[in-house]
Amino acid sequence: MRVCLTPYAWGMRTLFPGLLLAVSLASTLDAQRGAPAEGRVQRLADPEAFRRPDVLPGARGTRPPAFRSGALPAIVVTGYWPPSNEAARRFSDDPTQNPLGWIGGDWEGLGYDVFAYFPEFTPPDCSSCGQGTGDLEVDYQDTTADFRPLVDQHDPVAVVTLSRGFFNTSWEVEMNQYNRTSWINDYTSPFDPTPAPPDASVPPQTLRLSSLPVQDIVDAVNAAAVGMPAYICFSGDGGGFLSEFVAYQGVWYQSDHRSPAYSDWCVAAGHVHIGGQVTWPQAEAALGITLREVIAHVDAVVANTVCQPEVVGGGPGTATLNVCGDVLASEGSADLVVEGAPADTFAVVVAGTSIATPVLWKGGLVQPVPPVLVQAVPIDAEGRGLLEGLPGGGGPVTIYTQVVYRDPAQAEKWGFTPTLAVDVLP
């Protein structure tokens, strides 16, 4: 959902006035102004330590949560018919599929692990290849069953799906993937996806676009003169068969993980059709070029992403809170994300311009007192809540932000996230 919360709106009114519990919380906190802070949570000794020299003056920031763990972020590549599976083979960490050994660990020293999944065919250089065997068989039901579990285990920051295209020597970067109601039959009954369209979260025929750096990929492959013309397919579609189906799976996954405030943020995803006459070494070389461009793109996006710093710890409860996106100056925006809350629970964002007089409420400390905003945030079946596109501009002001959520595991049935200092600039 999108909301429009300028600093002026935050200060003037409380949204969702019909939510009696939220209003009760705001009234209770306002009535308790000046109450002493409890010792349950510790303030950070030096909030200024969060200041980064690479963002605008007056703005603080931390890295996105997907890049904080210390482990290298992952990229997942998938293949179908040769040469697409052969292009990706050396990125498989399965010694049976890749007896020469996995090369994806900190690939080329660029700071990313690359993993690949693909089916096998007999003969390996087949022309009429059929369904294949193993992971991601060229079959709607098998691809549906395999794709998310394989990808989810890596929480990738980028996904590149590959398949065989026209019988030529091209490197065709697809832009368009549709949530089709009608697909070309595969090889095993049921011959169509179940369900069709596959994605119930959007209307039938919804178009999802590639978020790969498509022009950079094409330019780099052509400049490398590896013997194949690269181009972007801006019109039409991916063909209505398994190539478009797996391509849709990739961009759908990216959309579900699109927020920079997610701990499993996926920055980019898209599809490449590889010409059937491309040699295996050519395909491997072009995939390497593509991955370098994808990594450069991810690096650039991350470098321009700011997460607002935590200034006070949370608890009880273990849910996290992140606000990430642009520096919140005019024309900037960011997402607010709660993760790790109980599934399908009730939660509210509490925000204010001071944390000098926190209040003990329902077993935890509410830090932004007095609150100038109490905003409901729905928590989904995965324990995650998203407020997308919070606008910047109208500052300078620091808006201290916390989420209070219903949590039956706690003694008084409520949990409290850490408090962030959200710097809103002019």
C-alpha positions in Angstrom: 0.0 0.0 0.0 1.1 3.6 -0.5 0.7 6.4 2.0 1.6 10.1 1.8 3.0 11.2 5.1 4.8 14.5 5.0 6.3 15.9 8.2 3.4 18.4 8.2 0.8 15.7 8.0 2.6 13.7 10.8 2.4 16.7 13.0 -1.2 17.8 12.3 -3.2 14.7 12.6 -3.5 11.0 13.5 -4.4 8.7 10.6 -6.9 5.9 10.9 -8.9 7.6 13.7 -11.4 4.8 13.7 -8.8 2.4 15.1 -9.7 2.7 18.7 -6.7 0.9 20.1 -4.3 3.1 18.1 -6.0 6.2 19.4 -6.1 4.9 22.9 -2.3 4.3 22.7 -1.7 7.8 21.5 -3.9 9.3 24.2 -2.3 7.2 26.9 1.2 8.2 25.8 0.3 11.9 25.6 -1.2 11.7 29.1 2.0 10.2 30.5 4.4 12.8 29.1 7.3 13.3 31.4 7.2 9.8 32.8 10.7 8.5 33.6 12.5 6.1 31.2 12.7 2.5 32.3 15.9 0.6 32.1 14.6 -2.1 29.8 16.3 -0.8 26.7 19.6 0.9 26.2 20.2 4.0 24.2 23.1 4.0 21.8 25.9 6.0 23.2 26.6 8.1 20.1 23.8 8.2 17.5 26.1 10.5 15.5 28.3 7.5 14.8 25.7 6.6 12.2 26.5 9.7 10.1 27.8 8.8 6.6 29.9 11.2 4.5 28.5 9.9 1.3 24.9 11.1 1.9 23.5 14.6 2.1 24.5 16.8 5.0 22.2 16.2 8.0 21.3 12.6 6.9 22.3 9.5 8.7 22.3 6.0 7.1 23.2 2.4 7.4 23.5 -0.4 4.8 20.3 -2.2 3.7 19.5 -5.3 5.8 20.2 -7.7 3.0 23.9 -6.5 3.0 24.5 -6.4 6.8 25.0 -10.1 7.7 28.6 -10.3 6.7 27.9 -13.2 4.3 28.3 -12.5 0.6 25.0 -11.7 -1.2 23.9 -14.3 -3.7 22.9 -14.2 -7.3 20.9 -17.1 -8.8 21.0 -18.2 -12.4 18.7 -20.8 -14.0 18.9 -22.6 -17.3 16.7 -24.8 -19.5 17.6 -26.3 -22.9 21.3 -26.1 -24.0 23.2 -24.0 -24.4 21.5 -22.2 -21.5 22.2 -25.0 -19.0 25.8 -25.3 -20.2 26.3 -21.5 -19.9 25.5 -21.8 -16.2 27.1 -25.2 -15.4 30.2 -23.9 -13.7 28.0 -22.0 -11.2 26.4 -25.2 -10.0 27.6 -26.3 -6.5 26.4 -29.8 -7.2 29.6 -31.9 -8.0 27.5 -34.3 -10.1 26.4 -31.6 -12.4 29.6 -29.7 -12.2 32.5 -32.1 -11.7 35.1 -29.4 -12.5 34.1 -27.5 -9.4 32.0 -24.6 -8.4 33.4 -21.2 -9.4 30.6 -19.1 -7.9 32.2 -18.4 -4.5 33.0 -14.7 -4.4 33.0 -14.9 -8.2 35.9 -12.9 -9.7 36.4 -11.3 -6.3 33.4 -9.0 -7.0 31.8 -9.8 -3.6 28.9 -12.0 -4.7 28.3 -15.8 -4.6 26.7 -17.1 -7.8 24.6 -20.3 -7.8 23.0 -22.1 -10.8 20.2 -24.6 -11.3 19.2 -26.4 -14.5 18.0 -29.7 -15.9 20.0 -32.3 -17.8 19.3 -33.7 -21.3 20.3 -36.8 -23.3 22.2 -36.2 -25.4 23.7 -33.1 -23.8 23.8 -31.3 -27.2 20.2 -32.2 -28.0 18.2 -30.4 -30.7 14.8 -31.8 -29.8 15.3 -31.8 -26.1 12.0 -32.4 -24.5 11.4 -32.1 -20.7 14.8 -33.2 -19.4 15.5 -34.5 -15.9 16.4 -33.0 -12.5 15.9 -29.4 -11.3 13.7 -27.1 -13.3 12.6 -29.6 -15.9 11.0 -28.0 -18.9 7.5 -28.6 -17.5 5.1 -26.1 -15.9 4.4 -28.1 -12.7 8.0 -29.1 -12.2 9.2 -25.5 -12.6 6.6 -24.2 -10.3 7.5 -26.8 -7.6 11.3 -26.2 -8.0 11.7 -22.5 -8.6 10.8 -20.8 -5.3 12.4 -23.4 -3.0 15.7 -23.3 -5.0 15.8 -19.5 -5.1 14.5 -19.0 -1.5 17.4 -20.9 0.1 19.8 -18.1 -1.2 17.7 -14.9 -0.7 19.3 -13.6 -3.9 19.9 -10.0 -4.7 19.5 -10.8 -8.4 18.0 -13.6 -10.5 18.9 -14.3 -14.1 16.8 -16.9 -15.9 18.1 -18.3 -19.2 16.6 -20.5 -22.0 17.1 -21.3 -25.6 15.6 -18.9 -28.1 15.7 -18.7 -31.9 17.9 -21.0 -33.9 20.6 -18.4 -34.4 23.6 -16.9 -32.6 21.8 -14.2 -30.6 21.8 -13.0 -27.0 18.2 -11.7 -26.7 17.4 -9.9 -23.4 13.7 -10.0 -22.8 11.8 -7.1 -21.4 8.2 -8.5 -21.2 6.8 -11.3 -19.2 3.0 -11.8 -18.9 0.8 -13.5 -16.3 -0.8 -15.5 -19.1 -4.1 -17.4 -19.0 -3.1 -19.4 -22.0 0.2 -21.2 -22.6 1.6 -23.6 -25.2 1.4 -27.2 -24.1 4.4 -28.8 -22.5 5.3 -32.6 -22.6 3.5 -34.2 -19.7 -0.1 -34.0 -18.5 -1.4 -31.5 -17.2 0.0 -29.7 -20.2 -0.7 -26.2 -18.9 0.3 -24.4 -15.7 -1.9 -25.1 -12.7 -3.2 -22.6 -12.0 -3.3 -20.5 -15.1 -2.6 -17.7 -14.8 0.1 -18.7 -12.3 0.2 -15.5 -10.3 -3.0 -14.8 -8.3 -1.6 -11.6 -6.8 -2.2 -9.6 -9.9 -4.9 -9.7 -12.7 -4.6 -12.0 -15.6 -2.3 -10.8 -18.4 -0.4 -8.5 -16.1 2.9 -7.5 -17.6 6.0 -7.7 -15.4 9.1 -6.0 -16.9 12.7 -7.0 -16.5 14.6 -5.1 -13.9 18.0 -6.1 -15.2 20.3 -3.4 -16.6 19.3 -4.5 -20.1 21.0 -1.8 -22.1 24.3 -2.2 -20.2 24.2 -6.0 -20.8 23.6 -5.6 -24.5 26.3 -3.0 -24.9 28.8 -5.1 -23.0 28.1 -8.3 -24.9 28.3 -6.5 -28.2 31.5 -4.7 -27.2 33.2 -8.0 -26.2 32.8 -9.4 -29.7 32.2 -12.9 -28.6 30.5 -13.8 -31.8 26.9 -13.2 -31.1 24.7 -10.1 -31.6 23.0 -9.0 -28.4 19.7 -7.0 -28.4 16.7 -6.1 -26.3 13.3 -7.4 -27.1 11.2 -4.4 -26.3 8.0 -5.6 -28.0 6.0 -8.8 -28.0 6.6 -11.4 -25.3 8.7 -14.4 -24.3 6.9 -16.8 -26.5 4.1 -18.3 -24.3 6.0 -21.5 -23.6 8.3 -22.5 -20.7 10.9 -19.8 -21.5 8.4 -17.1 -20.7 7.0 -19.1 -17.8 10.4 -19.4 -16.0 11.1 -15.7 -17.0 7.8 -14.8 -15.3 8.8 -16.7 -12.2 12.0 -14.7 -11.9 10.4 -11.2 -12.2 7.6 -12.3 -10.0 10.0 -13.3 -7.3 11.8 -10.0 -7.6 8.5 -8.1 -7.3 7.7 -10.0 -4.1 11.1 -9.0 -2.7 11.4 -5.6 -4.2 11.8 -3.4 -1.1 15.3 -2.3 -0.1 14.0 -2.5 3.5 13.5 -6.3 3.2 16.1 -8.6 4.7 15.8 -10.6 1.5 15.7 -7.7 -1.0 16.0 -8.7 -4.6 17.3 -5.8 -6.6 16.9 -7.1 -10.1 15.6 -10.0 -12.2 15.1 -10.8 -15.9 15.5 -13.3 -18.7 17.9 -14.0 -21.6 17.0 -16.1 -24.6 20.2 -17.7 -26.0 20.3 -18.6 -29.7 20.3 -22.3 -30.5 23.5 -22.0 -32.6 25.5 -20.3 -29.8 28.4 -22.5 -28.8 28.8 -23.5 -25.2 32.0 -21.4 -24.7 30.3 -18.4 -26.3 27.3 -18.8 -24.0 29.5 -19.2 -20.9 31.4 -16.0 -21.9 28.3 -14.0 -22.5 26.8 -15.1 -19.2 30.0 -13.9 -17.5 29.6 -10.5 -19.2 26.0 -10.4 -18.2 26.7 -11.2 -14.5 29.4 -8.4 -14.4 26.9 -5.9 -15.6 24.3 -7.2 -13.1 26.7 -6.9 -10.2 27.7 -3.4 -11.3 24.1 -2.4 -11.3 23.4 -3.9 -7.9 26.4 -2.2 -6.5 25.2 1.1 -7.8 21.7 0.7 -6.5 22.9 -0.3 -3.1 25.4 2.6 -2.9 22.5 5.0 -3.4 20.2 3.3 -0.8 20.1 4.7 2.7 18.5 2.9 5.7 17.6 5.1 8.7 19.6 4.3 11.8 18.4 2.5 14.9 18.9 4.7 18.0 17.1 2.7 20.7 16.9 -1.0 21.0 13.5 -2.8 21.2 11.7 -5.5 23.1 10.0 -7.4 24.4 9.6 -9.3 21.1 12.1 -9.8 18.3 10.5 -8.1 15.3 12.8 -5.7 13.4 12.0 -2.3 11.8 13.8 -0.8 8.8 13.1 2.3 6.8 15.2 2.2 3.6 15.3 3.9 0.2 16.5 7.4 -0.9 17.8 10.1 1.3 14.5 11.7 2.4 15.0 15.0 0.7 12.5 16.4 -1.8 11.7 13.9 -4.5 13.1 11.1 -2.3 11.1 8.2 -0.9 11.6 5.2 1.3 9.8 2.0 2.5 9.0 1.1 6.1 9.2 -2.7 6.7 8.5 -4.7 9.9 9.8 -8.3 9.8 9.6 -11.1 12.3 6.3 -10.3 13.9 3.7 -13.0 14.5 1.7 -13.8 11.4 -1.4 -11.9 10.5 -1.2 -9.7 13.6 -2.2 -6.1 14.4 0.5 -3.4 14.5 0.8 0.3 14.5 3.6 2.7 13.6 4.2 5.3 16.4 6.2 8.4 15.4 7.2 11.6 17.0 9.9 14.2 17.1 11.3 13.4 20.6 12.4 10.3 22.5 13.4 12.2 25.6 10.5 10.9 27.7 9.6 7.3 26.7 6.6 5.7 28.4 6.2 2.2 29.8 3.1 0.6 28.1 2.0 -3.0 28.0 5.4 -4.3 29.1 7.6 -2.3 26.8 8.8 1.2 26.2 7.2 3.4 23.6 10.0 5.8 22.7 8.4 8.5 20.4 6.5 10.6 23.0 4.4 12.5 22.4 3.3 10.7 19.3 2.4 12.9 16.3 1.5 9.9 14.1 -0.2 6.6 14.9 -0.5 4.6 11.6 -1.8 1.1 11.2 0.4 -1.3 9.3 -1.0 -4.7 8.3 1.2 -7.8 9.1 0.9 -10.6 6.6 1.1 -14.4 6.9 4.9 -14.2 6.9 5.0 -11.8 9.8 6.0 -8.9 7.5 4.4 -5.4 7.1 5.2 -2.9 4.4 4.4 0.8 4.0 5.8 1.7 0.6 6.9 5.0 -0.9 7.0 7.2 2.2 8.0 10.7 0.8 10.8 12.9 1.8 11.1 16.7 1.8 9.6 19.3 4.0 12.3 19.1 6.7 14.7 19.3 8.3 13.2 17.2 11.0 14.0 13.9 12.7 11.0 11.7 13.1 11.6 8.9 15.7 9.7 5.8 14.5 8.8 2.6 16.3 6.3 -0.2 15.7 4.1 -1.7 18.4 2.6 -5.0 17.5 0.3 -7.7 19.0 2.4 -10.6 20.1 0.7 -13.4 22.1 4.1 -14.8 23.1 4.8 -11.8 25.4 3.7 -11.5 29.0 1.4 -8.5 28.2 0.7 -9.7 24.6 2.5 -6.8 22.9 5.9 -6.5 21.2 8.0 -3.4 20.5 10.5 -2.9 17.7 13.7 -0.8 18.0 13.3 2.9 17.4 14.7 4.5 14.3 15.8 8.1 13.7 14.2 9.0 10.3 15.9 12.2 9.0 13.6 14.1 6.7 15.5 16.8 4.8 14.3 19.9 2.8 
